[in-house]
Amino acid sequence: MNSDADKVDPDQLRRATLASSVGSALEYYDFYIYGLASALIFGPLFFAPLGDTGALIASFATYGVGFAARPFGGLIFGYIGDRFGRKQVLLLTIGLMGGASFAIGLLPTYEQAGMVGAILLVTMRIVQGLGAGAEQAGATTLISEVAPRKRRGFFAALPFVGIQVGTLLGAGTFALLGMANPEVLEGWLWRVPFLASILLIGVAVYIRLKLKETPVFQELEKHKNVTKNPLGSLWRTSKKNVLIGIGLRMGENGNSSIYSTLLVGFMAAKGGVFEGDKFIGPVGLLIAAGFAAVMVITFGAISDRIGRVKVYRYGALFQLLFAFPAFYLITLGHVWLVWAVMVVGISIGVQSMLGPQCAMLPELFGSTHRFTGVAMSREISAVFAGGIAPIVGVALLAATNHSWLVLAVYSAVLAGISFFTTFVTPETVGRDLNLVEDAS
């Protein structure tokens, strides 16, 4: 096969970047409005009979259900992406994610329909998870297979600016909602962020309809190398690299969830330093997202120059060491310290791993099963890291009378898993993505 290094279509690169970015924005807009609503609103709206702590745990459990569904979405859509092309999946996933978010905005609360609303909430969260299970895998695979080899880290990180745009939209929306009368907010205003997702769906579908298939998949079709069983191929040849991908993601995805969701609930919960002030967290996320949008590209570009593994390793080590002073500072009761911790934790700790990861995961896998490999690595880790972090965290906080130390240990353990994983991770920078073999 010809090298992918010379196959760069500037127009396709521009469209792929834009299409992936809008999809990332929608996914993380959905992610943050659901996560923040779980921490701040859904408990009393849908699970009131369970009491304050029980309602919060149940609310976070619905959040975790979405993560549990993601591997199944990754499996289904990873198969479609490797079998029929990357573009098809990106159209399907955006419809599932956005449609489910819109439907959440229409659900009846406990007062209106008893537990019916909670059951429907869980159902929509599962649908959301199925779509999200392949969205980011599709975005990273698409842009990596289109980008120039020497600048793949930079270009693969660009769509993830959409993550920060989605965060800005989600956290900004909730920060504005915090100015409303609580009765109005819990009465109908909470629905508006979910219903508004229909706008992002329309934009994303329009852009993605104009996409072309990636050069790598076109080469597979040309040489009749498209596999009929990408999952079987992955299982036979790529178990080690899937485990590596899962380990790398634990520190990044887990800490992203801790800083963006669990920390918000920790501050707002009864017994917390900022008890009753529900919107310090969303404002902090808003500020952190602005910095993170720059830093994810920066770390991606640095990984092009000095290597993916080195950037990832020092990023995980930083997150590990930062955990203890970070969560102690939260307890001092100063809002500006909370915001500083969120900015450093998210824009440096998390993004120093996410930046190189954007290109690294696709580079780990051969072309015939790349989409499935990236999806499985991302979404299995998402269950064990981001998905259960709020549930485990809330339970630990309840058992330790809201001790900051338990959050610090939890954050450090997740970062430590990623740190040690880098020592068994092959360097992938500059790899030819037309190769059917995995990186080794």
Secondary structure, DSSP 8 states (H G I E B T S, - for coil): ---GGG---HHHHHHHHHHHHHHHHHHHHHHHHHHHHHHHTHHHHH-GGGHHHHHHHHHHHHHHHHHHHHHHHHHHHHHHHHHH-HHHHHHHHHHHHHHHHHHHTT---HHHHTTHHHHHHHHHHHHHHHHHHHHHHHHHHHHHHHS-GGGHHHHHHGGGHHHHHHHHHHHHHHHHHTTS-HHHIIIIITHHHHHTHHHHHHHHHHHHTT----HHHHHHHHTT---S-HHHHHHHH-HHHHHHHHHHHHHHHHHHHIIIIIHHHHHHSTTSTTTT-TTHHHHHHHHHHHHHHHHHHHHHHHHHHH-HHHHHHHHHHHHHHHHHHHHHHHTT--HHHHHHHHHHIIIIIIHHHHHHHHHHHHHHS-TTSHHHHHHHHHHHHHIIIIITHHHHHHHHHHHTTS-HHHHHHHHHHHHHHHHHHGGG----TT--TT-SS---
